[in-house]
């Protein structure tokens, strides 16, 4: 039981829980929400038009001044000004031949200009291709970046900073293409600043808006490419527009606004090149008529102070992020009473997605919440994929148990298919992609005979006798593997349990052991936690051999093994990694967790050391 289970939750205005279940003789189970999907706009631009008229002076987006991010002041964009800017940018795109066959690639961190270009392009019906900046800046060979360019063939490329992306642009044939930039003109055949690019609005802009339909392609969202090159997931306007309303079809929205005292407010860093950040956060806040503070922080040693600074300054009404960020925030909340006072002051709900989160992180956050407010704040999970735009289910009830994915949201149906002793999850609904751009083979493989998208995950009922209590993640079907003995290992479950058992020492782990006798881990340290443990700001290559770190990890995994003595979960060895995972190589996804298969493929020498008989620096036998 949760340590704070006796403390009441702060009010969260969820609608009463409802669930429809259809059990078939072959064991297949279909699940639907008992709530209807609320009415939603036909496309992603309609909310901007709505709030531009109804809340013209409210802040839509805010960011630290990009010229001086250390400054205390914010650059703010109201709904009225944002709408006017998007219309001008749409006019310019239209004059340059925008349309469904003229995609716009975006190379930029999250910023107001990024959002304006994104929505301006979509208004002009040009599909947006948001690219992970690391592919164009950190990669040595730029192979993935060039592959994405060849796959999507963008007619326009937007770069926030021409100098930063010059090398990437030099790798492309830019004949006949226009590069748009916010700062520092790149050296390319044809470039224009965003300020000069914005055109004069007129009838053509209104006509383009009128032509948008739910089936108009809004974006090509790129997968992480864990099993090969990235795929371009077709995201239509209707998918994303509906998904925002799916999320809120289980909320009493008027009651929530009354509780928080006004429009919703979020501070968030999740990248817009990933579906979680751009659709669940950015677009959901737009659809809701909220205010989005763009955070340039992140749960890394270099960027964590900025994340904490922003959360300490802006009282949010909701906060959703990845488990890695929650782990870092838990430590900061424990240490900084002023941060905790601001963070919990208006907060009605917390959520995580992208990966499973350990119960220990939840407990630490709730202990601070109770100390500061006398109440618990619901911390729940959302679940989905790039192909589901993204949220297919969530925990829409006050929750104190981690590892759940909740129940399906109105607008889509879950299909649970028996697969051995597990249930494989598939989904169909208004939020599901029609397929992959220019990849008919992968599209055909992704759907079953009834048109349900195969997510590659297994799930289980928290309580089969009471299915209304929700579903729990039961491992990636594609990540499960067998030991030499034939024993199946659920990598996802082992990873979460092992990281949690180490009490903060590990930020993540890769579960290894295919065709081996035992399970081993490649472990990645939580640098900030370990530095506090040893009392010095040592780098990773020194922390992996520090006696205090080794002792903490060994003690945690030993405790894990006592609780999980079976071969399917018992960990016999771990090799701590002195080199952090590289995003540009696909080892770490933008959701902030380790890509299991990709990391093993790129670190064969570390796998050899892990299972070798001889000792190695950072290696612990349990």
C-alpha positions in Angstrom: 0.0 0.0 0.0 1.1 3.5 -0.7 2.8 5.3 2.2 0.4 8.2 1.9 -2.7 6.2 1.0 -4.6 7.5 4.0 -4.3 11.1 2.8 -7.2 12.4 0.6 -6.6 13.6 -3.0 -7.0 17.2 -4.1 -10.2 17.3 -6.2 -9.8 16.2 -9.8 -13.0 16.6 -11.8 -13.0 13.4 -13.7 -16.4 12.1 -15.0 -17.7 8.9 -13.4 -15.9 5.9 -14.6 -17.6 3.8 -17.4 -16.5 0.8 -19.4 -18.0 -1.4 -22.1 -16.6 -5.0 -22.4 -17.2 -7.5 -25.2 -15.7 -10.9 -24.6 -15.5 -13.3 -27.5 -15.3 -17.1 -27.4 -11.7 -17.2 -28.7 -10.6 -15.1 -25.7 -10.4 -11.8 -27.6 -11.6 -8.9 -25.5 -12.9 -5.5 -26.9 -13.0 -2.5 -24.6 -14.7 0.8 -25.1 -15.2 3.8 -22.9 -18.8 4.3 -21.7 -18.5 8.0 -22.4 -19.1 9.6 -25.8 -16.4 11.5 -27.6 -17.1 15.2 -27.2 -17.5 17.3 -30.3 -14.2 18.3 -31.8 -13.2 20.7 -34.6 -12.4 19.3 -38.1 -8.8 20.4 -38.1 -6.0 21.8 -35.9 -6.3 25.4 -36.9 -9.9 25.9 -35.7 -8.9 26.3 -32.0 -6.5 29.1 -32.9 -9.3 30.9 -34.8 -11.7 30.3 -31.9 -9.5 31.6 -29.1 -8.1 34.4 -31.2 -11.7 35.8 -31.3 -12.8 34.8 -27.8 -9.6 35.3 -25.8 -7.6 37.7 -27.9 -5.5 39.2 -25.1 -4.7 36.0 -23.2 -1.2 34.6 -23.5 -1.0 31.6 -25.8 2.7 31.0 -25.8 5.6 32.3 -23.7 9.3 31.7 -23.9 12.5 33.2 -22.4 13.9 35.6 -24.9 16.0 33.4 -27.2 18.7 36.1 -27.5 19.2 35.9 -23.7 17.6 32.8 -22.2 19.2 33.6 -18.8 17.1 36.8 -18.6 14.1 36.8 -16.2 11.6 38.3 -18.7 9.4 36.3 -21.0 8.5 36.9 -24.6 4.7 36.4 -24.8 2.4 35.8 -27.8 -1.3 36.4 -27.3 -3.9 34.4 -29.1 -4.8 37.4 -31.3 -1.2 38.1 -32.2 -0.5 34.4 -32.8 -3.5 34.1 -35.1 -2.4 37.1 -37.1 1.2 35.8 -37.4 0.0 32.3 -38.5 -2.2 33.9 -41.2 0.7 35.9 -42.5 3.0 32.9 -42.6 0.3 30.8 -44.3 -0.1 33.5 -46.9 3.7 33.4 -47.6 3.6 29.6 -47.9 0.7 29.8 -50.3 2.5 32.3 -52.5 5.4 29.9 -52.7 3.3 26.9 -53.8 2.4 25.2 -50.5 0.1 22.2 -50.5 -0.2 18.5 -49.6 2.7 17.7 -52.0 5.0 20.4 -50.5 6.1 19.4 -47.0 7.8 21.8 -44.6 10.7 20.4 -42.6 11.3 22.0 -39.2 14.7 22.0 -37.5 14.4 23.8 -34.3 14.1 23.4 -30.6 10.7 24.4 -29.1 10.0 28.1 -29.6 7.3 30.5 -30.5 8.7 30.8 -34.0 8.7 27.0 -34.3 5.0 27.0 -33.4 4.1 29.8 -35.8 5.8 28.1 -38.7 4.2 24.8 -37.8 0.6 26.2 -37.7 1.2 28.5 -40.7 2.4 25.5 -42.8 -0.6 23.4 -41.8 -3.0 26.3 -42.5 -1.6 26.3 -46.1 -2.1 22.5 -46.2 1.7 21.7 -46.3 2.4 18.6 -44.1 4.9 19.5 -41.4 8.0 17.2 -40.9 9.4 17.9 -37.4 12.9 16.5 -37.1 14.8 15.7 -33.9 17.5 18.4 -33.8 20.1 15.9 -32.7 19.8 14.2 -36.1 21.1 17.4 -37.8 23.5 18.6 -35.1 25.0 15.8 -33.1 25.2 13.0 -35.7 28.6 12.7 -37.3 27.4 11.1 -40.6 24.0 12.7 -40.9 22.7 9.4 -42.3 19.3 9.5 -40.6 18.8 13.2 -41.4 19.5 12.6 -45.1 17.2 9.5 -45.1 14.4 11.6 -43.6 14.9 14.3 -46.2 14.9 11.7 -49.1 11.7 10.1 -47.7 9.6 13.2 -47.2 11.2 15.5 -49.9 10.3 18.8 -48.2 9.9 21.8 -50.4 10.6 24.2 -47.5 13.0 23.9 -44.6 12.7 26.0 -41.5 15.8 26.4 -39.3 15.8 28.4 -36.1 19.5 29.3 -36.4 21.2 29.1 -39.7 24.7 28.7 -38.2 23.6 25.8 -36.0 22.2 23.9 -39.0 24.6 24.9 -41.7 26.4 21.5 -41.8 23.1 19.7 -42.1 21.9 22.0 -44.9 25.2 21.5 -46.7 24.5 17.8 -46.8 21.3 18.3 -48.9 20.6 19.2 -52.5 18.7 22.4 -52.0 18.0 23.1 -55.6 14.5 24.6 -55.9 13.9 24.7 -52.2 13.4 27.6 -49.8 15.1 27.8 -46.4 13.5 30.0 -43.8 15.4 31.1 -40.7 14.8 33.1 -37.5 18.5 34.0 -36.8 21.8 33.9 -38.7 21.1 33.5 -42.4 22.5 30.2 -43.6 24.7 30.0 -46.7 22.3 28.3 -49.2 21.0 29.1 -52.7 17.8 30.7 -51.4 17.1 31.8 -47.9 14.7 34.3 -46.2 14.2 35.4 -42.7 10.9 34.5 -41.0 10.2 38.2 -40.5 10.7 38.9 -44.2 8.9 35.7 -45.3 5.5 36.6 -43.6 3.2 37.9 -46.3 0.0 39.9 -46.6 -3.2 38.1 -45.8 -6.1 38.1 -48.2 -8.8 35.9 -49.7 -6.4 33.1 -50.5 -5.7 32.5 -46.8 -9.4 32.3 -46.0 -9.9 29.9 -48.9 -7.1 27.7 -47.8 -8.6 27.5 -44.3 -12.0 26.5 -45.8 -10.4 23.7 -47.8 -8.9 22.0 -44.7 -10.7 18.7 -43.8 -10.2 16.0 -41.2 -8.5 13.9 -43.9 -6.0 16.6 -44.8 -2.5 15.5 -43.8 -1.2 17.7 -41.1 2.2 16.1 -40.3 4.6 13.3 -41.0 5.7 12.4 -37.5 8.9 10.3 -37.4 9.3 7.1 -35.4 12.5 6.6 -33.4 13.6 3.9 -35.8 14.4 1.3 -33.2 14.4 -1.6 -35.6 15.6 0.3 -38.7 15.3 3.6 -40.4 12.6 6.0 -39.1 9.1 5.7 -40.5 7.0 8.7 -41.4 3.7 8.3 -39.6 0.8 10.1 -41.4 -1.0 12.3 -39.0 -4.2 13.9 -40.3 -5.8 17.0 -39.0 -8.8 14.9 -37.9 -6.7 12.5 -35.9 -5.0 15.2 -33.8 -8.0 17.4 -33.4 -10.1 14.5 -32.2 -7.4 13.3 -29.8 -7.4 16.5 -27.8 -11.1 16.1 -27.2 -10.6 12.4 -26.5 -8.4 13.3 -23.6 -10.9 15.7 -22.2 -14.0 13.6 -22.8 -13.5 12.1 -19.4 -13.1 15.5 -17.6 -15.7 18.0 -16.3 -13.9 20.9 -18.0 -16.0 23.7 -16.5 -15.4 22.3 -13.0 -11.7 22.1 -13.6 -11.5 25.8 -14.8 -13.5 26.7 -11.7 -11.0 24.8 -9.4 -7.9 26.4 -11.0 -9.5 29.8 -11.3 -9.0 30.3 -15.0 -7.5 28.9 -18.1 -5.1 26.0 -17.9 -1.3 26.7 -17.5 1.5 24.3 -18.4 5.3 24.6 -18.3 6.9 21.9 -20.5 10.1 21.0 -22.3 9.0 17.8 -24.2 10.2 18.2 -27.8 7.7 19.0 -30.5 9.6 16.7 -32.9 7.9 14.0 -30.9 4.1 13.3 -30.7 3.9 13.5 -26.9 5.3 17.1 -26.7 3.6 18.5 -29.8 0.2 16.9 -29.6 -0.5 16.0 -25.9 1.1 19.2 -24.7 1.4 22.0 -27.3 -1.8 21.3 -29.3 -3.8 20.2 -26.3 -3.1 23.5 -24.6 -4.2 25.4 -27.7 -7.4 23.3 -28.1 -8.1 24.0 -24.4 -7.4 27.7 -24.7 -4.6 27.5 -22.2 -1.3 29.1 -21.8 1.9 27.2 -22.6 5.3 28.3 -21.1 8.0 26.8 -23.3 10.8 25.4 -21.2 14.4 25.0 -22.4 15.2 22.9 -19.4 15.4 19.1 -19.3 16.4 16.3 -16.8 20.1 16.5 -17.8 22.8 18.0 -15.6 23.3 21.0 -17.9 19.6 21.8 -18.4 18.0 20.8 -15.1 18.6 24.2 -13.5 16.5 25.9 -16.2 13.7 23.3 -15.8 13.6 24.0 -12.1 13.8 27.8 -12.5 10.7 27.8 -14.7 8.7 25.5 -12.5 9.7 27.6 -9.5 8.4 30.7 -11.2 5.2 29.6 -13.0 2.4 27.9 -10.9 1.1 25.3 -13.3 -2.4 23.8 -13.2 -1.3 20.5 -14.7 2.1 18.9 -15.2 2.9 16.0 -17.5 6.3 14.7 -18.4 8.5 11.6 -18.7 9.6 9.4 -15.8 13.2 10.6 -16.1 12.1 14.2 -15.5 9.8 13.2 -12.6 12.8 11.5 -11.0 14.9 14.6 -11.2 12.0 16.8 -10.1 11.3 14.6 -7.1 14.8 15.2 -5.8 14.5 19.0 -6.4 11.1 19.1 -4.6 12.6 17.3 -1.6 15.4 19.8 -1.4 13.7 23.1 -2.2 10.7 24.1 -0.2 10.1 27.3 -2.2 9.9 25.2 -5.4 7.4 22.8 -3.8 5.2 25.7 -2.6 4.9 27.1 -6.1 4.7 23.8 -7.9 1.8 22.4 -5.8 -0.1 25.7 -5.3 -2.5 25.4 -8.3 -1.8 21.8 -9.5 -4.8 19.6 -10.0 -3.2 16.6 -11.7 0.1 15.1 -12.7 0.8 12.6 -15.4 3.6 10.7 -17.0 4.0 8.9 -20.4 6.6 7.5 -22.7 7.8 4.8 -20.4 6.8 3.0 -17.1 7.6 4.8 -13.9 8.6 3.3 -10.6 6.4 3.4 -7.5 9.3 4.9 -5.5 9.2 8.2 -7.5 5.5 8.5 -6.9 6.0 8.0 -3.2 8.7 10.6 -2.9 6.6 13.2 -4.8 3.5 12.5 -2.8 5.4 12.8 0.5 6.4 16.4 -0.5 2.9 17.2 -1.7 1.4 16.1 1.6 4.0 18.0 3.6 3.3 21.2 1.7 -0.4 21.0 1.0 -1.9 18.3 3.3 -3.2 16.6 0.2 -2.2 14.1 -2.4 -2.2 15.1 -6.1 -3.2 12.4 -8.5 -0.3 11.2 -10.6 -1.4 9.0 -13.4 -0.3 7.7 -16.8 -1.3 8.2 -20.4 -0.6 5.6 -23.1 -0.3 5.6 -26.8 2.1 5.9 -29.8 3.0 8.2 -32.7 0.5 6.1 -34.7 -2.4 7.0 -32.2 -1.7 10.8 -32.2 -0.8 9.9 -29.4 -3.1 9.2 -26.4 -5.2 6.1 -26.7 -5.9 5.5 -23.0 -5.2 7.1 -19.6 -5.9 6.7 -16.0 -8.9 9.0 -15.5 -9.4 8.5 -11.8 -7.4 9.5 -8.7 -4.5 7.1 -8.8 -1.7 6.0 -6.5 -0.4 3.0 -8.5 2.3 3.3 -11.1 2.6 1.1 -14.1 -1.1 1.4 -15.2 -2.1 2.5 -18.7 -5.7 3.1 -17.6 -8.7 2.5 -19.9 -9.5 3.4 -23.5 -10.6 7.0 -24.1 -13.8 7.8 -26.0 -13.2 7.6 -29.7 -11.1 4.5 -29.9 -11.6 0.7 -29.2 -9.1 -1.6 -27.6 -8.7 -5.2 -28.8 -6.9 -7.6 -26.5 -5.7 -10.7 -28.3 -4.5 -13.8 -26.5 -0.8 -14.3 -27.2 0.6 -17.2 -25.1 -0.1 -16.3 -21.5 -0.4 -12.6 -22.3 -2.8 -10.2 -24.0 -1.5 -8.3 -27.0 -3.0 -4.8 -27.4 -4.4 -3.4 -30.6 -6.4 -0.3 -31.2 -8.8 1.3 -33.8 -10.3 4.7 -33.7 -10.5 8.3 -34.9 -7.0 8.9 -33.6 -5.3 6.1 -35.5 -3.0 6.8 -38.5 -4.0 5.6 -42.0 -0.4 4.3 -42.4 3.2 5.2 -43.1 4.1 7.7 -45.8 5.6 6.0 -48.9 5.9 2.6 -47.1 3.0 0.3 -48.1 4.8 -2.8 -46.8 5.2 -1.5 -43.2 1.6 -0.1 -43.3 0.2 -3.5 -44.2 2.3 -5.2 -41.4 1.0 -2.7 -38.8 -2.7 -3.6 -39.0 -4.6 -6.8 -38.4 -7.4 -8.2 -40.5 -10.0 -6.1 -38.7 -8.0 -2.9 -39.2 -6.7 -2.6 -35.7 -3.3 -1.1 -35.3 -0.8 -3.5 -33.6 1.1 -1.5 -30.9 3.6 -4.3 -30.0 2.7 -4.1 -26.3 1.2 -6.6 -23.9 -1.3 -5.6 -21.2 -3.1 -7.2 -18.3 -6.0 -6.3 -16.1 -5.1 -5.0 -12.7 -7.9 -7.1 -11.4 -9.5 -9.5 -13.9 -12.6 -9.7 -11.6 -12.9 -5.9 -11.7 -11.8 -4.7 -15.2 -12.9 -1.2 -14.4 -9.7 -0.9 -12.3 -7.8 -0.6 -15.5 -5.0 -2.1 -17.5 -1.4 -2.4 -16.6 1.5 -2.5 -19.0 2.8 -6.1 -19.3 5.9 -5.6 -21.4 6.8 -5.0 -25.0 6.1 -8.1 -27.0 9.0 -7.2 -29.3 11.3 -6.7 -26.3 10.6 -10.1 -24.7 13.4 -12.6 -25.1 14.3 -16.1 -23.9 17.3 -17.2 -21.8 19.3 -20.2 -22.8 17.0 -22.3 -20.5 13.9 -21.2 -22.5 12.7 -18.9 -19.8 10.9 -15.9 -21.1 12.1 -12.5 -19.8 9.8 -9.4 -19.9 12.4 -6.7 -20.4 10.0 -3.8 -19.7 8.9 -5.2 -16.3 12.5 -6.1 -15.3 13.8 -2.7 -16.2 11.2 -0.8 -14.2 11.7 -3.0 -11.1 15.5 -2.8 -11.3 15.7 0.9 -11.6 13.2 1.4 -8.8 15.1 -1.0 -6.5 18.2 1.1 -6.8 16.5 4.1 -5.1 17.6 6.8 -7.5 21.1 5.6 -8.4 20.1 4.5 -11.9 18.3 6.7 -14.4 17.6 3.8 -16.8 18.8 0.3 -17.8 19.0 -2.0 -20.7 17.9 -5.6 -20.0 20.2 -8.2 -21.7 20.5 -11.9 -21.8 19.1 -13.3 -25.1 20.2 -16.9 -25.3 22.4 -16.4 -22.2 22.1 -18.3 -18.9 21.2 -15.2 -16.8 19.9 -11.7 -17.0 22.4 -8.8 -17.0 22.0 -5.0 -17.3 23.7 -2.2 -18.9 23.1 0.5 -16.3 23.0 4.3 -16.8 23.6 6.4 -13.7 21.4 9.2 -12.4 24.3 11.6 -12.3 22.9 14.2 -10.0 21.8 11.6 -7.5 25.2 9.8 -7.6 27.1 13.1 -7.3 25.2 13.9 -4.1 25.9 10.4 -2.8 29.7 10.7 -3.2 29.8 14.4 -2.3 31.6 15.5 -5.5 30.5 16.6 -9.0 32.4 13.7 -10.6 31.8 12.8 -14.3 30.1 9.5 -15.3 33.4 7.7 -16.1 34.5 8.2 -12.5 31.2 7.6 -10.9 30.8 4.2 -12.4 33.8 2.9 -10.4 33.2 4.9 -7.2 32.8 2.5 -4.2 29.7 4.3 -2.8 28.0 4.1 -6.2 28.9 0.5 -6.6 27.6 -0.3 -3.1 24.3 1.5 -3.7 23.6 -0.3 -7.0 24.6 -3.7 -5.6 22.4 -3.2 -2.5 19.5 -2.2 -4.7 19.8 -5.1 -7.1 20.3 -7.6 -4.2 17.0 -6.4 -2.7 15.4 -6.7 -6.1 16.6 -10.3 -6.4 15.2 -11.2 -3.0 11.8 -9.9 -4.2 12.2 -11.6 -7.6 14.1 -14.9 -7.1 12.9 -16.5 -10.3 15.2 -16.8 -13.3 12.8 -14.6 -15.4 13.5 -11.6 -13.3 16.7 -12.3 -11.2 19.6 -10.0 -12.2 23.1 -11.5 -11.8 25.3 -8.7 -13.2 25.3 -5.1 -14.2 27.9 -3.1 -16.2 27.6 0.6 -15.4 28.1 2.8 -18.5 30.7 5.6 -18.5 29.2 7.0 -21.8 25.7 8.4 -21.8 23.3 7.2 -24.4 23.3 9.2 -27.7 20.1 10.6 -29.0 21.4 11.1 -32.5 22.1 7.4 -32.8 18.6 6.5 -31.4 19.9 5.0 -28.1 17.7 7.4 -26.2 14.3 8.4 -27.5 12.8 11.9 -27.2 10.5 10.5 -24.6 13.5 10.2 -22.4 14.0 6.5 -22.0 16.5 3.9 -23.3 15.8 2.2 -26.6 16.5 -1.4 -25.5 17.3 -3.1 -28.8 19.1 -0.1 -30.4 21.4 0.4 -27.5 22.5 -3.3 -27.4 23.1 -3.2 -31.2 25.4 -0.2 -30.8 27.3 -1.4 -27.8 28.4 -5.0 -28.6 31.7 -4.5 -26.8 29.8 -3.7 -23.6 27.6 -6.7 -24.0 30.7 -8.9 -24.3 32.2 -7.4 -21.2 28.9 -7.8 -19.3 28.8 -11.5 -19.8 32.5 -12.2 -19.9 34.1 -14.2 -17.1 36.7 -11.5 -16.3 36.0 -8.4 -14.3 35.7 -4.9 -15.8 35.5 -1.3 -14.6 31.9 -0.6 -13.4 30.9 -4.3 -13.5 29.0 -5.6 -10.5 28.2 -9.3 -9.8 25.0 -9.7 -7.8 
